[in-house]
Amino acid sequence: MVAAVLVQPAVAEPDMVSVIVRSEQSTGHAAAAVRDAGGDVELTLEVIDGVSAELPADRVADLRAADLTVTPDERIQPLADSRVDTTQPVTVRTVVEVTGAEDYWASGATGAGVGVALIDTGVAPVQGLDAGQVRHGPDLSFEANAPELRHLDTYGHGTHMAGLIVGRDADAHPTRPDADGFLGMAPDAHLISLKVADAHGVTDVSQVIAAIDWVVTHHDDPDLNIRVLNLSYGTYSRQRYTTDPLSHAAEAAWDAGIIVVAAAGNDGDTIKGLTTPAIDPRILAVGAVDTNDSSLDWRWRPLSFSARGDGSRNPDLLAPGASVASLRVPGSQLDRLYGDTATVDGRFFKGSGTSQSAAIVSGAAALVVGANPRWTPDMVKAALLANGDRLGREFTPETGQLALRLDTMAGATPPNRIPSHRASAGGGDLDATRGDAVLVTADGVELTGNRDIFGQPLDTAALAKGLANGGTWVDGVWNGNQWTGHGWDGLRWIGLAWTGTDWAGHQWSGHQWSGHQWSGHQWSGGEWAGHQWSGHQWSGHQWSDATWSSASWR
């Protein structure tokens, strides 16, 4: 939930730093503060009341003292003697080749029958995801109130991830690798999309936990067989994983037989440690590596944005994460902001981050599970690490040292000894899990405390117990409220519009999305017909810019 506020790269002067500056007052206030400090505004970011800027390094403290939020502008930086070529996209075909997935396909493992749950921003039915491989779980986002938006990816992040995991064109086949067409890592797997975020990427920890709970409750439902969960979301929790509710939910999925793949985060050296739930040592935490478009690992380099561990908990596995091109959503928020520079060959979009890396590893996990259906998540993780490619001396334990390799996995068995870790008991504080990823109403009231988005008190200890016993969803009800419908209509979970709900007496904002009209974009024979949704939503004014784990789009 790991997408950052995404900005175009710029080359900083020696005495300048590239930052994102946010103000609780307005975008204009942030811009004025930057200029007063001798900086240059490069891009206004209305979504977060902020700007991307070049700022004198010695003035950062002054802005923070003035109650402005200043965070590093997450982008790919030159590192050592390696410079990422930001003009050249890394195609999924290249990803398949450098990870050895193509060789694994040749052994007959293509992910057939394996369900991968994607908790993200929804999935749009673009070419490559329109062949019936995508099924829609409940829409738990603030757009669930709008039937024309329900399940659809208005932000553009989830579709990008889905393409990397299960994308497949009608004329493409994994046993004919020379055939034309787009193929994701696990082209014969199916994907269950759970939409938790809206067109601005805004969501709350309670929505993500509810989605994980739904996966735990329904993973064995007919035709689902959910064995992998991709979570390109993370927060900087202020409590240990052993009590953290989000970590416990991820562990509950793990204990249910689901491999949980979590993005490590995109703060590089600026924040030591991984995001939650990747910080949980039981979960498969994934960082990003620059492959330099080569299958020769001696040419691979660390990426400055990829989260560093603290020496005890580090990224488990690294996968390509620099300028990876996957499926584009025309007219989405990301497309509107970065389409001019990030679009590749019309239908693709390139982005960098541990989100992309996690999606690639999720596809790999689906391949391994498809070939070894009796393996537990611990066995899958251990086998992936045992067969990982140990990288050169530029890679430290903190950056992660093992790269995903599937070409040696055919016929592999898990190690005799599988590490064990202390389990999470859950029961912790939701505010501590949220960190700085806080939602506010239009009139400035924060969603705080152990409450969900309906204002319903959430007993995290009782939730932990329910998750450990197989999940708590009953007929679309979660934590005492009806969040969604309670059955399938063939390809999706029946939706339920929960309009009119308020939180602590404060209605979600009823303002129209000015500038966000959808018109003329074709979707499988249908189109957005100029809808301007005036439903209720939380604003994202205090939303963490590092929660969805894509570092940049260009």
N, C-alpha and C positions, 0 to 999 in steps of 0.2 A: 503498500500500500504502500521498491523501494523504489510516485515519480517525482523527481525533483522539479522545481521550477526550472524550465528549460530555456536556455539562452544561447545565442550564437557566440562563437568564440571570438576573442579579440587578443591581440598581442599587447601585453602590458609593458610600459616603460620600466626601466630598472628600478626607479623609486616609487613605482605605482603598484597597486594591487587590484585585481579584478574581484569585485564584490557584488552581492545583491543587498540593497538597502531597503528595508521595509519600515513603514510608519503606520501607527494605529490611526492616524488622522486622515491621510490621503496620499495618493501617488505624488501629487504636486508638492506636498510637504517633504516627502523623501527626496524628490528631485532638487528642491531648493536647498536642502541641507547638504547634499552632495556638492552643489555648485559653491555654496558658502565655504565649504571645506577645501576648495581648490580642485575638486574632481570634475570629471566629465560624465554626463549621462549618456549611455549608449542605447538603451532600450527601455521604454516604459512597460511595466508589468501590471496592468490594471487589475488583473485577477487577484493579486496579493497586496495591492496598494504599495507597490514598490518599484524600484528601478534596477537595472543592471548598469554598473558604473565602473570607471577607473578612478581610484581614490588614492591620494598620498598615503603611504603605509603608516605614517606617524599621526594621521588624523582619524584612524579607525576608532581609537579609544574615545576621542571627543564625541563622535556620533553615538557611540554606545552610551556614553554618559548622559546624552540628551534623550535617552529612552527610544532611540532608533535601533532596530535589529539589523546587524551587519553580519553577513555570512559569506564565506568564500563562494565565488562563482564557479560552480562545478563544471569543469570542462577538461578535455584531454590536454595535458601540458607536455612539453618536451621533457624527457626523463633520461638522464645520463646522455648517451650518444644516440638515443633513439628519438625520432620525431614521428608522431602519428600523422599520416597523410589524410587530413580531414576531407579531401576532395574525392577520395576513392572509397566507394562503399565495399563492404565485405558481404558478398552474396551468401545466401543460405547454402548454395551449392558448395561454396568454399568452406563454409562451416562444416558441412557434412564430410568433406574430404579431410580437413585438418583434424577433426575429432575421430576419424576412423569409422563413422557411422555407416558409410557406404560398404565397408568390409563386413560390418555386422549385419547389414541387410542381406548380403550375399549368403550368410549362414541361415537365412530364412526368418530372421527376427525383424519384423517391421512394426510391431506394436499392436497387431490385430487382437481385438477383444479387450484391450486394456483401456480403462477410463481414466482420464487426467482431469482433475478439477482445477479450474482457474478462477481464483478469487481476485477480481480486478475491476476494470471499468466497463465490462460488457464486451460483446463481440458483434461486429457488423457482418452481414452476409455478402462480403466482397468476393470476387473471384479468388479461388483458392481455399475458401471456407464455406462454399455453397453447395457441397456435394453430400450433405447429410451427416458429416462427421461432427458437427457442433450441435449440442443439446443445451437447452437453457434451464438451469435451475432457477430458484426464485430471484427476482430482482429486489434487492434490499437497499437500493440506492434511493436518494431523494427524487429521482426521476420516475420511480415506480408509479407515481400518481398520474403520469401522463401516458396514456396507452400508446401514443405514437412514438414514444421514446423508450418504452419498457424493453429491457434486455439489450437495447442497441448501444453501441459504443460511441457516445458523443464526444468523448475526450480523445480517443485514438490510441490509447496505450494497450488495452486488452487485446485488440485485434492484432496489433504488432506481435504480442507475446503468443497468441494463438497460432499465428502463421509459423512462427519458429517451431512450435511444438507439433502441430498436426496439419499444417498447410498442405494442400494437394490440389494440383490442377487436374482436370479430367483427362488430359493427354499425357500425364506423367505417371510413371510407375517405378517403384524402387528396384525391381528386378531388371529394369532396362534403364540403367543410369545415364545412357547417352541420349535418351528420349528428351524432347523438349518439354518444358513445363516446370512449375514450381513445386518443390517438395520440402516439407519440414522434416524435423529429426525423426518423428515417429508417424509416418504418413498413413499407416493403417490403424492407428489408435483413434479413439473418439474423445471429444473434449466436452466437459460439462462446465458451462460458464455460469458463475455466480457474480452478478453485477452488484457492487457495493458503492461505487463512486460515480459522481455526476460529470457534467461537461467540464468542470474545473478540477476534476480529480479529488473532490472533497468527499470525505467519509469520516466516520468515527470508529474508534477501536471497538465499540460495542457492535457495530455492523459487521466488522471483520470477524469478531468472535462468533457472532450469530451465524455467519456463513460457514465457518469451520465446524460449528456444532451441527449445522444442516448436513454437511458432508459426512460427519461421523454417524449421524442418525440414518442417513439414506445411502451409504456407500454400497450396500449389498442389494439395493432395490433392483428389480428386473431390468436388464439391459444397461445397467450403469457400471458395475464392477469397478468402482473407483479405487485405484491402487497407487495413484500419484496425486499429490496436491502441490500446485505451484503458487507460491506466495511472494510476489515481487513487491512486498510491502514491509515496512518496518518502522518502529518508533525508537527513540532513545529512552527506554524505560528507566525510572529512577529506583528500581528494586531488582533484587536478584531473580534470576529465572526460576528459582525454586519456589517462589511465591507468586510470580507474575501470571495473571490470568490468561494473557495471550500466549505465553510460552506453554502454559498448561494445556490450553486448547490444542496447540500444535502437537504436543505429546499425546493427547488423547487420540488424535488422528493416527499418529505413529503406532500406538498400541492397538488400534483397530486394523492394522495391516496396511496402512497407507504411508508411502514414502513422502515425507514433507520436504520440499526443496525451497529454501528461503534465500532471498538476495541478501548479501552481506551489508550493503549500504554503499553510499557514494561520497563519503566525507574524507576519504584518504587519510592523510596525516593530521587533519585539522581536529578530528575527534578520535581519540584512541578507543578502540572497541567496536564490535559489530552491533548492528541494530537488533531489536527484538522482533521476531523470535529466533533469528539466526544465532543469537548469542547462546541459545540453549545447545549444549554439546551433543544432545541426542539427535538434533535436526541436521540435515545436510545443508551446510552453509556454503554459498557459492560466491566467489569473487570474480573479477574480470581480468582478462589478459589481452594484450595486443599481440596477435599472431603475425603481424606484418604480412598478411596474405600468403603465408608460407606454412607448409606442413613440417618444416625443419624447426624443431623446438629451440635450437640454439639461436634462432633469429627472433624468438619471442621475447617480449619485454613487459615489465610491470606497467600498470596504468596508474597514474597519480591519483585518480579519483577513487579507485577501488578501495574499500574499507580495509584498514589494518587491524589486526587483532592486538591483544594486549600481552601476548606471549604465552598465555595459558589457554585462551580460547581464540583461535585463528580461523580464517577461511579453510574449509575442508578441501575444496576443489576449485580450480580455476577453469573458466571457459571463455571463448571469444566474447569480447564486449566492446569493441571499438568500431564505430560506424557500421553497424550491422544492418543490412537492408532487409526489411520484412514488409508485410502487407500494410498498405496505406488506407485510411478512411477519409475519402474526399469530404471536405466540409467540416470535419471534426475540429475541436479546439486546437489540437496540435497542428493540424493541416493549415488552419487559418493563420496561426502564428509563424510557422516555419516551413510551410509548403514550398515557398520559393527557393529555399536552399536545401531542403531535406528530401525533396521528391526525386526518385530514381526511376527512369523509364516509365513515368506516368502512374504506375500502379503500386510502386514500392516507396518506402520511407526509411531513411537511415537514422539510426540513433545509437547512442553509446550509454552503457551503464551496466550495473550488476543485475538489473531486471532482465536484460537480454541474455546474460550469462545463465541466470537461473532458469529461464525458459528452455535454453539449449540443454541444460542438464536434466530438466524435467522430461524432455523428449527422450534423452538417453536412458533415464530410469524406466520409462515406459517400454523401451526396447528390451531392457534386461529383464523386467518383470514378464513381458510377453514370452520370452525364451525360458524363463524359470519361474513359472507361476506359483510354486510352493515356497519360494524364498520369502523370508520376512524382511521388513524394512532394514533391520540391522544387518542382515546378510547382504542385501543389495548395496547398502552404503559401504560395508567393509570390502566387498568385491570391487566396487568402483575405485575406492582408495588404493586397494592393493594393486590394481592394474593402471593406476594413474601414472602419468609421465613426470618424473622428477625433473624440475627445471633448473636452470643454471644459478650461479652464485649471486646474481642480481636479485633473486627471489629469496626472501627470508621467511622464517616461520610466521612472522606477522603479516606478510603479504599473501601467504599461501605459497606452497611449493609444488603442489601436484596439479597437473593439467589433465582434463578429461581425455581419455583415450579408450575407444571402443574396439579398435582393430585387434586387440589382444584378449578381448572378453569372450569370444566364442569358445565354448567349452570350459570356461573358467569356473572355479568353485570358490566359495568364500573362504577366507582364512580360518584355520582351526580355532583360533582365539579371537573372539569379537569383543572389543572394549565395552565396558558398561559404565554408566554415569548415574549420578544421583538424580532421581526423578523429581519433577516439579509437583508440588502439592497444590499449587494454585492458592486461591483464597486471598490474594493480594488486592491492592488498591487500583482502581481503574485510572484515576488521575495520575498515579505514578507511571502506569503503562503509557498513557497519552503523552507524557513528556511535554514538549511544546506544540504538539499537534492538537490544538484546541479549536473546537467549533464555537462560533458565536452567532446569536440571532441577529436579525437586521437591526434591532434596537440595542445591541451591545451586550446581551446577557450571555455569559459563557456556559457551555455544557460542562458541568463539573460534578465531581463526586461519583459514587458508585451508582450511576444512573445510565440508562440507555437513551436512545434518541427520542423516546416517547416520554421521558421523564420518569419512567418506571424504575424504582429501586432495584438494583441487581445484586443479589446475594452471591458474591463470588465464591464463597465456600460451598454453597449449595450447588452452584453451577459446576464447580470442579467435580463434585460427587456425581452429578448427573452425567457429565461428559465421560467420567470413568466407567459409568454403567451403560454406555452405548448411545449417549446423546439425549437431548431434552425436547426436541421438536415434536409436537403433537398436532396434526391437522392444521398446519400453518401457524400455530401459536408458539411464540417463543417469549419467555420471561413475562408471561401473563397477558400479552397483547397479540392480536392477530396481525402478523407481519406479511403474510402472503396467503395464497390459496392452498389447497391440499391435495392436488392430483395433477396428472399429466394430461395434456391435450394432444399428445402424439410426439411433439418435439420439444415442448417446453412445459415448465411448471406453471399451472394456472395462476395468473396474477390476481392481486387484490389491491385496489387503490385505497390507501389509508389517508385520505385527505382530511383536513380539519384538525389534525392532531396538533397539539401545542406542547410546549415544554415550559414548565414553571410559570404558566400564564402568558408566555411570550410566543406569539405565532411565528412560524418560520417566515422568512421574508416573502412577501407577495409581489415584489417588484418584477417587472418584465425583464427578460434577459436582453437588454438593449444591445444591438450589434450581433446578436446570435441567432438571426433568422436562418432557417434551413430551407433552401429552395433550389430546385433543379438538379439535385444529385440523385442519380439513378441507383436503385437498390433492388436487384433481382426483379426488374419489371415494375417496381413501385418507385415512388419518389417522395422526398420531403417536399411538402406543398406550401412552403412559406410559414410553417407553424411558428408561432412565437409563444413559448410556454410561459404562463403566468402562475404556475403552481408554486407551492411553498418550498423553500430551500434554506439551508443554513448558509451563511456567507463564509468565505474562507479567509477572512482577514487575518486570523492568527494561525492559519494552517501551516504546518511545517513544510518548508520547501525541499525537504529531503526524504519525504515519506514514500512516494512512489519512486522506485529505484532506477530511473533512467537519468544519467548524468547530463546528457545533452542530446539535442536533435539538430542535425544540419544537413 
